[in-house]
Amino acid sequence: MALDRDGAKLAAGLSVAALAALAGYNAIRAKRAIASLTCGRMMAIDGLRLHFIEAGTGMPLLLLHGNGSMAEDFKSSGVFDEAAKT
């Protein structure tokens, strides 16, 4: 059964409202995640916020975590502490 014009408008309006609600929820969750960081600091570079952790006094080393992992994974595995030794 095809939607009539009013039904199509209603469906489109509900879809837009649902997407707006999800975007708002995602923004709230992102702010909470940043606020709950247990280590490191945030820095803005050209408008992009980056989370980083500093340790040691040697040459800088950049560790990039993969999808689904966090910087804390480097700390809990001991990789971060080993790399920070000078």
Chimera marker file (.cmm) of the C-alpha trace (Angstrom):
<marker_set name="trace">
<marker id="1" x="0.000" y="0.000" z="0.000" r="1" g="1" b="0" radius="0.5"/>
<marker id="2" x="1.520" y="3.284" z="-1.075" r="1" g="1" b="0" radius="0.5"/>
<marker id="3" x="1.691" y="6.186" z="1.342" r="1" g="1" b="0" radius="0.5"/>
<marker id="4" x="-0.444" y="9.146" z="0.462" r="1" g="1" b="0" radius="0.5"/>
<marker id="5" x="1.113" y="12.610" z="0.435" r="1" g="1" b="0" radius="0.5"/>
<marker id="6" x="0.223" y="13.347" z="4.093" r="1" g="1" b="0" radius="0.5"/>
<marker id="7" x="1.576" y="9.976" z="5.199" r="1" g="1" b="0" radius="0.5"/>
<marker id="8" x="4.817" y="10.591" z="3.338" r="1" g="1" b="0" radius="0.5"/>
<marker id="9" x="5.191" y="14.002" z="4.996" r="1" g="1" b="0" radius="0.5"/>
<marker id="10" x="4.553" y="12.458" z="8.406" r="1" g="1" b="0" radius="0.5"/>
<marker id="11" x="7.113" y="9.710" z="7.766" r="1" g="1" b="0" radius="0.5"/>
<marker id="12" x="9.691" y="12.258" z="6.595" r="1" g="1" b="0" radius="0.5"/>
<marker id="13" x="9.059" y="14.473" z="9.611" r="1" g="1" b="0" radius="0.5"/>
<marker id="14" x="9.388" y="11.561" z="12.030" r="1" g="1" b="0" radius="0.5"/>
<marker id="15" x="12.620" y="10.482" z="10.330" r="1" g="1" b="0" radius="0.5"/>
<marker id="16" x="14.108" y="13.965" z="10.644" r="1" g="1" b="0" radius="0.5"/>
<marker id="17" x="13.055" y="14.157" z="14.307" r="1" g="1" b="0" radius="0.5"/>
<marker id="18" x="14.598" y="10.747" z="15.026" r="1" g="1" b="0" radius="0.5"/>
<marker id="19" x="17.880" y="11.717" z="13.342" r="1" g="1" b="0" radius="0.5"/>
<marker id="20" x="18.002" y="14.993" z="15.289" r="1" g="1" b="0" radius="0.5"/>
<marker id="21" x="17.401" y="13.129" z="18.555" r="1" g="1" b="0" radius="0.5"/>
<marker id="22" x="20.173" y="10.640" z="17.747" r="1" g="1" b="0" radius="0.5"/>
<marker id="23" x="22.584" y="13.449" z="16.859" r="1" g="1" b="0" radius="0.5"/>
<marker id="24" x="21.829" y="15.172" z="20.165" r="1" g="1" b="0" radius="0.5"/>
<marker id="25" x="22.300" y="11.939" z="22.088" r="1" g="1" b="0" radius="0.5"/>
<marker id="26" x="25.620" y="11.324" z="20.325" r="1" g="1" b="0" radius="0.5"/>
<marker id="27" x="26.846" y="14.841" z="21.203" r="1" g="1" b="0" radius="0.5"/>
<marker id="28" x="25.981" y="14.301" z="24.875" r="1" g="1" b="0" radius="0.5"/>
<marker id="29" x="27.778" y="10.941" z="24.929" r="1" g="1" b="0" radius="0.5"/>
<marker id="30" x="30.874" y="12.469" z="23.291" r="1" g="1" b="0" radius="0.5"/>
<marker id="31" x="31.045" y="15.236" z="25.918" r="1" g="1" b="0" radius="0.5"/>
<marker id="32" x="30.699" y="12.674" z="28.707" r="1" g="1" b="0" radius="0.5"/>
<marker id="33" x="33.454" y="10.518" z="27.188" r="1" g="1" b="0" radius="0.5"/>
<marker id="34" x="35.859" y="13.458" z="27.030" r="1" g="1" b="0" radius="0.5"/>
<marker id="35" x="35.000" y="14.469" z="30.599" r="1" g="1" b="0" radius="0.5"/>
<marker id="36" x="35.696" y="10.943" z="31.866" r="1" g="1" b="0" radius="0.5"/>
<marker id="37" x="39.213" y="10.599" z="30.431" r="1" g="1" b="0" radius="0.5"/>
<marker id="38" x="41.370" y="9.071" z="33.143" r="1" g="1" b="0" radius="0.5"/>
<marker id="39" x="44.743" y="10.161" z="31.819" r="1" g="1" b="0" radius="0.5"/>
<marker id="40" x="46.271" y="12.632" z="29.446" r="1" g="1" b="0" radius="0.5"/>
<marker id="41" x="45.212" y="16.024" z="28.203" r="1" g="1" b="0" radius="0.5"/>
<marker id="42" x="43.279" y="17.574" z="25.334" r="1" g="1" b="0" radius="0.5"/>
<marker id="43" x="44.781" y="19.996" z="22.803" r="1" g="1" b="0" radius="0.5"/>
<marker id="44" x="43.145" y="21.822" z="19.893" r="1" g="1" b="0" radius="0.5"/>
<marker id="45" x="45.124" y="21.991" z="16.647" r="1" g="1" b="0" radius="0.5"/>
<marker id="46" x="43.446" y="23.799" z="13.744" r="1" g="1" b="0" radius="0.5"/>
<marker id="47" x="40.089" y="23.256" z="15.424" r="1" g="1" b="0" radius="0.5"/>
<marker id="48" x="40.612" y="19.515" z="15.910" r="1" g="1" b="0" radius="0.5"/>
<marker id="49" x="40.649" y="18.285" z="19.519" r="1" g="1" b="0" radius="0.5"/>
<marker id="50" x="43.315" y="15.679" z="20.200" r="1" g="1" b="0" radius="0.5"/>
<marker id="51" x="43.781" y="13.571" z="23.321" r="1" g="1" b="0" radius="0.5"/>
<marker id="52" x="47.394" y="12.821" z="24.203" r="1" g="1" b="0" radius="0.5"/>
<marker id="53" x="49.545" y="11.444" z="26.999" r="1" g="1" b="0" radius="0.5"/>
<marker id="54" x="53.101" y="12.598" z="27.708" r="1" g="1" b="0" radius="0.5"/>
<marker id="55" x="55.814" y="10.709" z="29.582" r="1" g="1" b="0" radius="0.5"/>
<marker id="56" x="59.583" y="10.424" z="29.564" r="1" g="1" b="0" radius="0.5"/>
<marker id="57" x="62.192" y="12.893" z="28.359" r="1" g="1" b="0" radius="0.5"/>
<marker id="58" x="63.535" y="11.246" z="25.207" r="1" g="1" b="0" radius="0.5"/>
<marker id="59" x="62.632" y="11.723" z="21.565" r="1" g="1" b="0" radius="0.5"/>
<marker id="60" x="58.893" y="11.975" z="20.901" r="1" g="1" b="0" radius="0.5"/>
<marker id="61" x="57.146" y="8.748" z="19.951" r="1" g="1" b="0" radius="0.5"/>
<marker id="62" x="53.642" y="8.675" z="18.513" r="1" g="1" b="0" radius="0.5"/>
<marker id="63" x="51.551" y="5.594" z="19.299" r="1" g="1" b="0" radius="0.5"/>
<marker id="64" x="48.315" y="5.328" z="17.318" r="1" g="1" b="0" radius="0.5"/>
<marker id="65" x="45.658" y="2.998" z="18.614" r="1" g="1" b="0" radius="0.5"/>
<marker id="66" x="43.442" y="1.096" z="16.235" r="1" g="1" b="0" radius="0.5"/>
<marker id="67" x="39.711" y="0.918" z="15.817" r="1" g="1" b="0" radius="0.5"/>
<marker id="68" x="38.003" y="-0.211" z="18.985" r="1" g="1" b="0" radius="0.5"/>
<marker id="69" x="40.979" y="0.378" z="21.248" r="1" g="1" b="0" radius="0.5"/>
<marker id="70" x="42.002" y="3.300" z="23.451" r="1" g="1" b="0" radius="0.5"/>
<marker id="71" x="45.182" y="4.961" z="24.678" r="1" g="1" b="0" radius="0.5"/>
<marker id="72" x="44.552" y="3.274" z="28.031" r="1" g="1" b="0" radius="0.5"/>
<marker id="73" x="45.166" y="-0.069" z="26.291" r="1" g="1" b="0" radius="0.5"/>
<marker id="74" x="48.811" y="0.967" z="25.760" r="1" g="1" b="0" radius="0.5"/>
<marker id="75" x="49.083" y="1.776" z="29.469" r="1" g="1" b="0" radius="0.5"/>
<marker id="76" x="47.456" y="-1.422" z="30.732" r="1" g="1" b="0" radius="0.5"/>
<marker id="77" x="49.595" y="-3.612" z="28.452" r="1" g="1" b="0" radius="0.5"/>
<marker id="78" x="52.844" y="-1.983" z="29.623" r="1" g="1" b="0" radius="0.5"/>
<marker id="79" x="53.765" y="-0.748" z="26.133" r="1" g="1" b="0" radius="0.5"/>
<marker id="80" x="53.420" y="2.905" z="27.164" r="1" g="1" b="0" radius="0.5"/>
<marker id="81" x="55.597" y="2.565" z="30.271" r="1" g="1" b="0" radius="0.5"/>
<marker id="82" x="58.272" y="0.655" z="28.356" r="1" g="1" b="0" radius="0.5"/>
<marker id="83" x="58.344" y="3.258" z="25.573" r="1" g="1" b="0" radius="0.5"/>
<marker id="84" x="58.541" y="6.116" z="28.110" r="1" g="1" b="0" radius="0.5"/>
<marker id="85" x="61.770" y="4.808" z="29.648" r="1" g="1" b="0" radius="0.5"/>
<marker id="86" x="64.740" y="7.025" z="28.858" r="1" g="1" b="0" radius="0.5"/>
<link id1="1" id2="2" r="1" g="1" b="0" radius="0.2"/>
<link id1="2" id2="3" r="1" g="1" b="0" radius="0.2"/>
<link id1="3" id2="4" r="1" g="1" b="0" radius="0.2"/>
<link id1="4" id2="5" r="1" g="1" b="0" radius="0.2"/>
<link id1="5" id2="6" r="1" g="1" b="0" radius="0.2"/>
<link id1="6" id2="7" r="1" g="1" b="0" radius="0.2"/>
<link id1="7" id2="8" r="1" g="1" b="0" radius="0.2"/>
<link id1="8" id2="9" r="1" g="1" b="0" radius="0.2"/>
<link id1="9" id2="10" r="1" g="1" b="0" radius="0.2"/>
<link id1="10" id2="11" r="1" g="1" b="0" radius="0.2"/>
<link id1="11" id2="12" r="1" g="1" b="0" radius="0.2"/>
<link id1="12" id2="13" r="1" g="1" b="0" radius="0.2"/>
<link id1="13" id2="14" r="1" g="1" b="0" radius="0.2"/>
<link id1="14" id2="15" r="1" g="1" b="0" radius="0.2"/>
<link id1="15" id2="16" r="1" g="1" b="0" radius="0.2"/>
<link id1="16" id2="17" r="1" g="1" b="0" radius="0.2"/>
<link id1="17" id2="18" r="1" g="1" b="0" radius="0.2"/>
<link id1="18" id2="19" r="1" g="1" b="0" radius="0.2"/>
<link id1="19" id2="20" r="1" g="1" b="0" radius="0.2"/>
<link id1="20" id2="21" r="1" g="1" b="0" radius="0.2"/>
<link id1="21" id2="22" r="1" g="1" b="0" radius="0.2"/>
<link id1="22" id2="23" r="1" g="1" b="0" radius="0.2"/>
<link id1="23" id2="24" r="1" g="1" b="0" radius="0.2"/>
<link id1="24" id2="25" r="1" g="1" b="0" radius="0.2"/>
<link id1="25" id2="26" r="1" g="1" b="0" radius="0.2"/>
<link id1="26" id2="27" r="1" g="1" b="0" radius="0.2"/>
<link id1="27" id2="28" r="1" g="1" b="0" radius="0.2"/>
<link id1="28" id2="29" r="1" g="1" b="0" radius="0.2"/>
<link id1="29" id2="30" r="1" g="1" b="0" radius="0.2"/>
<link id1="30" id2="31" r="1" g="1" b="0" radius="0.2"/>
<link id1="31" id2="32" r="1" g="1" b="0" radius="0.2"/>
<link id1="32" id2="33" r="1" g="1" b="0" radius="0.2"/>
<link id1="33" id2="34" r="1" g="1" b="0" radius="0.2"/>
<link id1="34" id2="35" r="1" g="1" b="0" radius="0.2"/>
<link id1="35" id2="36" r="1" g="1" b="0" radius="0.2"/>
<link id1="36" id2="37" r="1" g="1" b="0" radius="0.2"/>
<link id1="37" id2="38" r="1" g="1" b="0" radius="0.2"/>
<link id1="38" id2="39" r="1" g="1" b="0" radius="0.2"/>
<link id1="39" id2="40" r="1" g="1" b="0" radius="0.2"/>
<link id1="40" id2="41" r="1" g="1" b="0" radius="0.2"/>
<link id1="41" id2="42" r="1" g="1" b="0" radius="0.2"/>
<link id1="42" id2="43" r="1" g="1" b="0" radius="0.2"/>
<link id1="43" id2="44" r="1" g="1" b="0" radius="0.2"/>
<link id1="44" id2="45" r="1" g="1" b="0" radius="0.2"/>
<link id1="45" id2="46" r="1" g="1" b="0" radius="0.2"/>
<link id1="46" id2="47" r="1" g="1" b="0" radius="0.2"/>
<link id1="47" id2="48" r="1" g="1" b="0" radius="0.2"/>
<link id1="48" id2="49" r="1" g="1" b="0" radius="0.2"/>
<link id1="49" id2="50" r="1" g="1" b="0" radius="0.2"/>
<link id1="50" id2="51" r="1" g="1" b="0" radius="0.2"/>
<link id1="51" id2="52" r="1" g="1" b="0" radius="0.2"/>
<link id1="52" id2="53" r="1" g="1" b="0" radius="0.2"/>
<link id1="53" id2="54" r="1" g="1" b="0" radius="0.2"/>
<link id1="54" id2="55" r="1" g="1" b="0" radius="0.2"/>
<link id1="55" id2="56" r="1" g="1" b="0" radius="0.2"/>
<link id1="56" id2="57" r="1" g="1" b="0" radius="0.2"/>
<link id1="57" id2="58" r="1" g="1" b="0" radius="0.2"/>
<link id1="58" id2="59" r="1" g="1" b="0" radius="0.2"/>
<link id1="59" id2="60" r="1" g="1" b="0" radius="0.2"/>
<link id1="60" id2="61" r="1" g="1" b="0" radius="0.2"/>
<link id1="61" id2="62" r="1" g="1" b="0" radius="0.2"/>
<link id1="62" id2="63" r="1" g="1" b="0" radius="0.2"/>
<link id1="63" id2="64" r="1" g="1" b="0" radius="0.2"/>
<link id1="64" id2="65" r="1" g="1" b="0" radius="0.2"/>
<link id1="65" id2="66" r="1" g="1" b="0" radius="0.2"/>
<link id1="66" id2="67" r="1" g="1" b="0" radius="0.2"/>
<link id1="67" id2="68" r="1" g="1" b="0" radius="0.2"/>
<link id1="68" id2="69" r="1" g="1" b="0" radius="0.2"/>
<link id1="69" id2="70" r="1" g="1" b="0" radius="0.2"/>
<link id1="70" id2="71" r="1" g="1" b="0" radius="0.2"/>
<link id1="71" id2="72" r="1" g="1" b="0" radius="0.2"/>
<link id1="72" id2="73" r="1" g="1" b="0" radius="0.2"/>
<link id1="73" id2="74" r="1" g="1" b="0" radius="0.2"/>
<link id1="74" id2="75" r="1" g="1" b="0" radius="0.2"/>
<link id1="75" id2="76" r="1" g="1" b="0" radius="0.2"/>
<link id1="76" id2="77" r="1" g="1" b="0" radius="0.2"/>
<link id1="77" id2="78" r="1" g="1" b="0" radius="0.2"/>
<link id1="78" id2="79" r="1" g="1" b="0" radius="0.2"/>
<link id1="79" id2="80" r="1" g="1" b="0" radius="0.2"/>
<link id1="80" id2="81" r="1" g="1" b="0" radius="0.2"/>
<link id1="81" id2="82" r="1" g="1" b="0" radius="0.2"/>
<link id1="82" id2="83" r="1" g="1" b="0" radius="0.2"/>
<link id1="83" id2="84" r="1" g="1" b="0" radius="0.2"/>
<link id1="84" id2="85" r="1" g="1" b="0" radius="0.2"/>
<link id1="85" id2="86" r="1" g="1" b="0" radius="0.2"/>
</marker_set>
